[in-house]
Amino acid sequence: MSFKLEGPVLEGALVRLEPLEQRHTAELAVAAEENRQTYDFTWVPRAHEVGDYVDAQLARAATGSLAPYAQISLASGRAVGATSYWEPRSWRSDEQLDAVEVGFTWLAGSAQGTGINAEAKLLLFRHAFTQWRVSRVDLKTDARNTRSRAAIASVGARFEGVLRNWSRSWAPGEDDRLRDSAIFSITAEEWPRCERRLVERVAGFPPRAR
């Protein structure tokens, strides 16, 4: 497939998604060390690992298979997490992207529940459906991660099922284990309804003073 993921800057009222760079490392290191109790099944780097984490994401980006972002809170102007497009797939034409996944997502504890996640998904989904004209956007998580599954469902994605032993586990202490993955998606036909739902949800979080 010749399509290479290249994510542009995407900005809303609460969050700006900037292509990930090493300049984000210091702020992401601070964000990663906030309350980590919500990361049970999601690997989030510790502060001393963030530099290597950014390097690894940029190496994946160089292959065209990943477009990583830093999530910038517009209230504070600081990086509060990360997210990505990844696993682009084309079946009909090398120049037409048919499907893409949104993943590698994490937020600092203080940014959770602020509307940043909902608006980031709105921006990512909108670009994928309107600019790349994909047929579907995928999201997946550890099947045991009830918090993540609820967050994915809350942005309008439909649960499709659980794929057993689908990928490596990111849970602490499970380095050599495989996990079951819960798969969600939004199709192009569902996107207009999902977009309205997300716009209404984001509107319920007024922008905070900078």
Short mmCIF file of the C-alpha atoms (twelve columns), coordinates in Angstrom:
data_MODEL
# 
_entry.id   MODEL 
# 
loop_
_atom_site.group_PDB 
_atom_site.id 
_atom_site.type_symbol 
_atom_site.label_atom_id 
_atom_site.label_alt_id 
_atom_site.label_comp_id 
_atom_site.label_asym_id 
_atom_site.label_seq_id 
_atom_site.Cartn_x 
_atom_site.Cartn_y 
_atom_site.Cartn_z 
_atom_site.pdbx_PDB_model_num 
ATOM 1   C CA . MET A 1   0.000   0.000   0.000  1 
ATOM 2   C CA . SER A 2   1.429   3.383   -0.973 1 
ATOM 3   C CA . PHE A 3   -0.773  5.533   1.285  1 
ATOM 4   C CA . LYS A 4   1.329   7.083   4.058  1 
ATOM 5   C CA . LEU A 5   -0.284  8.480   7.181  1 
ATOM 6   C CA . GLU A 6   0.475   12.156  7.695  1 
ATOM 7   C CA . GLY A 7   -1.681  13.853  10.293 1 
ATOM 8   C CA . PRO A 8   -2.075  17.644  10.119 1 
ATOM 9   C CA . VAL A 9   -2.577  19.938  13.118 1 
ATOM 10  C CA . LEU A 10  -6.197  19.624  14.264 1 
ATOM 11  C CA . GLU A 11  -7.664  22.222  16.630 1 
ATOM 12  C CA . GLY A 12  -10.962 22.596  18.434 1 
ATOM 13  C CA . ALA A 13  -12.206 24.616  21.405 1 
ATOM 14  C CA . LEU A 14  -10.602 22.454  24.096 1 
ATOM 15  C CA . VAL A 15  -7.664  20.663  22.487 1 
ATOM 16  C CA . ARG A 16  -5.120  21.079  19.726 1 
ATOM 17  C CA . LEU A 17  -3.615  17.936  18.251 1 
ATOM 18  C CA . GLU A 18  -0.038  18.618  17.173 1 
ATOM 19  C CA . PRO A 19  2.122   16.086  15.315 1 
ATOM 20  C CA . LEU A 20  4.305   14.560  18.015 1 
ATOM 21  C CA . GLU A 21  7.852   15.919  18.296 1 
ATOM 22  C CA . GLN A 22  10.679  15.670  20.805 1 
ATOM 23  C CA . ARG A 23  9.811   19.194  22.015 1 
ATOM 24  C CA . HIS A 24  6.727   17.676  23.672 1 
ATOM 25  C CA . THR A 25  8.810   15.302  25.802 1 
ATOM 26  C CA . ALA A 26  9.157   17.416  28.954 1 
ATOM 27  C CA . GLU A 27  5.459   18.227  29.250 1 
ATOM 28  C CA . LEU A 28  4.418   14.658  28.462 1 
ATOM 29  C CA . ALA A 29  6.789   13.428  31.183 1 
ATOM 30  C CA . VAL A 30  4.935   15.604  33.699 1 
ATOM 31  C CA . ALA A 31  1.539   14.472  32.368 1 
ATOM 32  C CA . ALA A 32  2.500   10.807  32.552 1 
ATOM 33  C CA . GLU A 33  3.323   11.031  36.258 1 
ATOM 34  C CA . GLU A 34  -0.063  12.345  37.349 1 
ATOM 35  C CA . ASN A 35  -2.586  9.940   38.888 1 
ATOM 36  C CA . ARG A 36  -1.792  6.637   37.173 1 
ATOM 37  C CA . GLN A 37  -4.601  4.607   38.703 1 
ATOM 38  C CA . THR A 38  -6.565  4.619   35.434 1 
ATOM 39  C CA . TYR A 39  -3.753  2.968   33.456 1 
ATOM 40  C CA . ASP A 40  -4.230  -0.615  34.674 1 
ATOM 41  C CA . PHE A 41  -4.502  -2.114  31.159 1 
ATOM 42  C CA . THR A 42  -2.886  0.694   29.150 1 
ATOM 43  C CA . TRP A 43  0.862   1.164   28.897 1 
ATOM 44  C CA . VAL A 44  1.759   4.779   29.591 1 
ATOM 45  C CA . PRO A 45  5.475   5.622   29.825 1 
ATOM 46  C CA . ARG A 46  6.983   6.771   33.071 1 
ATOM 47  C CA . ALA A 47  8.649   10.174  33.019 1 
ATOM 48  C CA . HIS A 48  12.117  8.717   32.364 1 
ATOM 49  C CA . GLU A 49  10.748  6.626   29.473 1 
ATOM 50  C CA . VAL A 50  8.992   9.408   27.570 1 
ATOM 51  C CA . GLY A 51  12.024  10.306  25.427 1 
ATOM 52  C CA . ASP A 52  12.371  6.722   24.214 1 
ATOM 53  C CA . TYR A 53  8.580   6.526   23.773 1 
ATOM 54  C CA . VAL A 54  8.599   9.588   21.501 1 
ATOM 55  C CA . ASP A 55  11.551  8.171   19.539 1 
ATOM 56  C CA . ALA A 56  9.690   4.887   19.027 1 
ATOM 57  C CA . GLN A 57  6.528   6.650   17.844 1 
ATOM 58  C CA . LEU A 58  8.524   8.794   15.432 1 
ATOM 59  C CA . ALA A 59  10.250  5.684   14.068 1 
ATOM 60  C CA . ARG A 60  6.846   4.146   13.393 1 
ATOM 61  C CA . ALA A 61  5.737   7.412   11.799 1 
ATOM 62  C CA . ALA A 62  8.710   7.272   9.425  1 
ATOM 63  C CA . THR A 63  7.298   4.050   7.945  1 
ATOM 64  C CA . GLY A 64  3.985   5.759   7.126  1 
ATOM 65  C CA . SER A 65  2.016   3.370   9.349  1 
ATOM 66  C CA . LEU A 66  1.479   5.775   12.272 1 
ATOM 67  C CA . ALA A 67  0.674   9.472   12.660 1 
ATOM 68  C CA . PRO A 68  1.292   10.296  16.356 1 
ATOM 69  C CA . TYR A 69  -0.033  13.393  18.095 1 
ATOM 70  C CA . ALA A 70  0.535   15.288  21.309 1 
ATOM 71  C CA . GLN A 71  -2.733  16.430  22.865 1 
ATOM 72  C CA . ILE A 72  -2.399  20.091  23.878 1 
ATOM 73  C CA . SER A 73  -4.867  21.499  26.390 1 
ATOM 74  C CA . LEU A 74  -5.954  24.922  25.130 1 
ATOM 75  C CA . ALA A 75  -6.727  25.931  28.707 1 
ATOM 76  C CA . SER A 76  -3.116  25.520  29.839 1 
ATOM 77  C CA . GLY A 77  -1.192  25.406  26.566 1 
ATOM 78  C CA . ARG A 78  0.555   22.245  27.768 1 
ATOM 79  C CA . ALA A 79  0.801   18.726  26.375 1 
ATOM 80  C CA . VAL A 80  -1.486  16.506  28.477 1 
ATOM 81  C CA . GLY A 81  -1.398  13.244  26.559 1 
ATOM 82  C CA . ALA A 82  -0.981  11.516  23.239 1 
ATOM 83  C CA . THR A 83  -3.002  9.806   20.535 1 
ATOM 84  C CA . SER A 84  -2.438  8.515   17.005 1 
ATOM 85  C CA . TYR A 85  -3.804  7.388   13.700 1 
ATOM 86  C CA . TRP A 86  -2.377  4.015   12.812 1 
ATOM 87  C CA . GLU A 87  -2.754  0.804   10.781 1 
ATOM 88  C CA . PRO A 88  -3.946  2.394   7.532  1 
ATOM 89  C CA . ARG A 89  -5.606  -0.140  5.234  1 
ATOM 90  C CA . SER A 90  -6.501  0.018   1.553  1 
ATOM 91  C CA . TRP A 91  -8.212  -2.697  -0.436 1 
ATOM 92  C CA . ARG A 92  -9.590  -0.950  -3.517 1 
ATOM 93  C CA . SER A 93  -6.701  1.328   -4.451 1 
ATOM 94  C CA . ASP A 94  -3.233  2.095   -3.178 1 
ATOM 95  C CA . GLU A 95  -4.116  5.784   -3.260 1 
ATOM 96  C CA . GLN A 96  -7.449  5.478   -1.411 1 
ATOM 97  C CA . LEU A 97  -7.483  4.877   2.332  1 
ATOM 98  C CA . ASP A 98  -10.343 2.541   3.228  1 
ATOM 99  C CA . ALA A 99  -9.847  2.204   6.993  1 
ATOM 100 C CA . VAL A 100 -7.676  3.529   9.788  1 
ATOM 101 C CA . GLU A 101 -7.426  2.994   13.531 1 
ATOM 102 C CA . VAL A 102 -7.322  5.616   16.267 1 
ATOM 103 C CA . GLY A 103 -5.219  4.387   19.168 1 
ATOM 104 C CA . PHE A 104 -2.125  4.812   21.359 1 
ATOM 105 C CA . THR A 105 -4.309  7.198   23.363 1 
ATOM 106 C CA . TRP A 106 -3.661  8.336   26.921 1 
ATOM 107 C CA . LEU A 107 -4.375  11.440  28.968 1 
ATOM 108 C CA . ALA A 108 -3.030  12.842  32.216 1 
ATOM 109 C CA . GLY A 109 -5.351  12.312  35.156 1 
ATOM 110 C CA . SER A 110 -6.202  16.020  35.328 1 
ATOM 111 C CA . ALA A 111 -7.270  16.032  31.654 1 
ATOM 112 C CA . GLN A 112 -9.660  13.122  31.978 1 
ATOM 113 C CA . GLY A 113 -13.329 14.068  32.154 1 
ATOM 114 C CA . THR A 114 -12.677 17.558  30.763 1 
ATOM 115 C CA . GLY A 115 -14.004 16.985  27.249 1 
ATOM 116 C CA . ILE A 116 -10.524 16.760  25.729 1 
ATOM 117 C CA . ASN A 117 -10.921 13.082  24.836 1 
ATOM 118 C CA . ALA A 118 -14.318 13.634  23.211 1 
ATOM 119 C CA . GLU A 119 -13.118 16.592  21.163 1 
ATOM 120 C CA . ALA A 120 -9.887  14.858  20.141 1 
ATOM 121 C CA . LYS A 121 -11.948 11.948  18.826 1 
ATOM 122 C CA . LEU A 122 -14.273 14.373  17.022 1 
ATOM 123 C CA . LEU A 123 -11.301 16.018  15.297 1 
ATOM 124 C CA . LEU A 124 -9.638  12.722  14.371 1 
ATOM 125 C CA . PHE A 125 -12.824 11.076  13.123 1 
ATOM 126 C CA . ARG A 126 -13.887 14.158  11.148 1 
ATOM 127 C CA . HIS A 127 -10.544 14.382  9.353  1 
ATOM 128 C CA . ALA A 128 -10.551 10.661  8.565  1 
ATOM 129 C CA . PHE A 129 -14.079 10.662  7.148  1 
ATOM 130 C CA . THR A 130 -14.128 14.025  5.361  1 
ATOM 131 C CA . GLN A 131 -10.531 14.394  4.145  1 
ATOM 132 C CA . TRP A 132 -9.351  10.817  3.728  1 
ATOM 133 C CA . ARG A 133 -12.881 9.570   2.993  1 
ATOM 134 C CA . VAL A 134 -12.386 6.312   4.868  1 
ATOM 135 C CA . SER A 135 -15.127 3.708   5.053  1 
ATOM 136 C CA . ARG A 136 -14.478 2.955   8.720  1 
ATOM 137 C CA . VAL A 137 -12.475 4.012   11.760 1 
ATOM 138 C CA . ASP A 138 -11.437 1.317   14.236 1 
ATOM 139 C CA . LEU A 139 -10.735 1.503   17.957 1 
ATOM 140 C CA . LYS A 140 -9.667  -1.351  20.212 1 
ATOM 141 C CA . THR A 141 -8.715  -1.959  23.817 1 
ATOM 142 C CA . ASP A 142 -7.945  -4.735  26.266 1 
ATOM 143 C CA . ALA A 143 -11.231 -6.605  26.696 1 
ATOM 144 C CA . ARG A 144 -10.802 -6.361  30.494 1 
ATOM 145 C CA . ASN A 145 -10.511 -2.573  30.400 1 
ATOM 146 C CA . THR A 146 -14.046 -1.568  31.292 1 
ATOM 147 C CA . ARG A 147 -13.109 2.100   31.694 1 
ATOM 148 C CA . SER A 148 -11.621 2.285   28.198 1 
ATOM 149 C CA . ARG A 149 -14.502 0.342   26.671 1 
ATOM 150 C CA . ALA A 150 -16.990 2.760   28.215 1 
ATOM 151 C CA . ALA A 151 -14.985 5.752   26.948 1 
ATOM 152 C CA . ILE A 152 -14.905 4.333   23.412 1 
ATOM 153 C CA . ALA A 153 -18.629 3.592   23.448 1 
ATOM 154 C CA . SER A 154 -19.317 7.109   24.743 1 
ATOM 155 C CA . VAL A 155 -17.891 8.674   21.566 1 
ATOM 156 C CA . GLY A 156 -20.321 6.727   19.409 1 
ATOM 157 C CA . ALA A 157 -18.286 3.714   18.349 1 
ATOM 158 C CA . ARG A 158 -20.136 0.405   17.969 1 
ATOM 159 C CA . PHE A 159 -18.863 -2.698  19.767 1 
ATOM 160 C CA . GLU A 160 -18.156 -5.473  17.253 1 
ATOM 161 C CA . GLY A 161 -16.843 -8.241  19.476 1 
ATOM 162 C CA . VAL A 162 -13.765 -9.655  21.195 1 
ATOM 163 C CA . LEU A 163 -10.824 -11.101 19.308 1 
ATOM 164 C CA . ARG A 164 -9.081  -13.645 21.485 1 
ATOM 165 C CA . ASN A 165 -5.295  -13.607 21.921 1 
ATOM 166 C CA . TRP A 166 -5.257  -10.730 19.462 1 
ATOM 167 C CA . SER A 167 -2.168  -8.807  20.545 1 
ATOM 168 C CA . ARG A 168 0.422   -8.405  23.256 1 
ATOM 169 C CA . SER A 169 -0.805  -7.380  26.678 1 
ATOM 170 C CA . TRP A 170 0.159   -3.906  27.884 1 
ATOM 171 C CA . ALA A 171 -0.952  -4.596  31.466 1 
ATOM 172 C CA . PRO A 172 1.774   -4.347  34.119 1 
ATOM 173 C CA . GLY A 173 3.466   -7.684  34.759 1 
ATOM 174 C CA . GLU A 174 2.116   -9.278  31.555 1 
ATOM 175 C CA . ASP A 175 5.032   -8.661  29.194 1 
ATOM 176 C CA . ASP A 176 4.991   -12.202 27.789 1 
ATOM 177 C CA . ARG A 177 1.220   -12.623 27.589 1 
ATOM 178 C CA . LEU A 178 -1.337  -12.058 24.871 1 
ATOM 179 C CA . ARG A 179 -4.555  -10.196 25.481 1 
ATOM 180 C CA . ASP A 180 -8.109  -10.423 24.192 1 
ATOM 181 C CA . SER A 181 -9.034  -7.199  22.361 1 
ATOM 182 C CA . ALA A 182 -12.462 -5.571  22.312 1 
ATOM 183 C CA . ILE A 183 -13.046 -4.136  18.829 1 
ATOM 184 C CA . PHE A 184 -15.159 -1.057  18.082 1 
ATOM 185 C CA . SER A 185 -15.781 0.867   14.882 1 
ATOM 186 C CA . ILE A 186 -17.593 3.754   13.235 1 
ATOM 187 C CA . THR A 187 -18.558 3.426   9.567  1 
ATOM 188 C CA . ALA A 188 -18.971 6.202   7.028  1 
ATOM 189 C CA . GLU A 189 -22.745 5.668   7.113  1 
ATOM 190 C CA . GLU A 190 -22.780 6.097   10.898 1 
ATOM 191 C CA . TRP A 191 -20.483 9.112   10.940 1 
ATOM 192 C CA . PRO A 192 -23.088 11.928  10.509 1 
ATOM 193 C CA . ARG A 193 -25.054 10.689  13.532 1 
ATOM 194 C CA . CYS A 194 -21.876 10.148  15.528 1 
ATOM 195 C CA . GLU A 195 -20.592 13.612  14.599 1 
ATOM 196 C CA . ARG A 196 -23.774 15.297  15.841 1 
ATOM 197 C CA . ARG A 197 -23.542 13.354  19.078 1 
ATOM 198 C CA . LEU A 198 -19.928 14.360  19.635 1 
ATOM 199 C CA . VAL A 199 -20.527 18.010  18.764 1 
ATOM 200 C CA . GLU A 200 -23.334 18.152  21.334 1 
ATOM 201 C CA . ARG A 201 -21.190 16.429  23.931 1 
ATOM 202 C CA . VAL A 202 -18.204 18.730  23.440 1 
ATOM 203 C CA . ALA A 203 -20.507 21.766  23.657 1 
ATOM 204 C CA . GLY A 204 -21.284 20.714  27.214 1 
ATOM 205 C CA . PHE A 205 -17.674 21.451  28.202 1 
ATOM 206 C CA . PRO A 206 -17.213 25.219  27.859 1 
ATOM 207 C CA . PRO A 207 -13.639 26.246  27.032 1 
ATOM 208 C CA . ARG A 208 -11.694 27.041  30.162 1 
ATOM 209 C CA . ALA A 209 -9.932  30.359  30.622 1 
ATOM 210 C CA . ARG A 210 -6.341  30.213  29.427 1 
# 
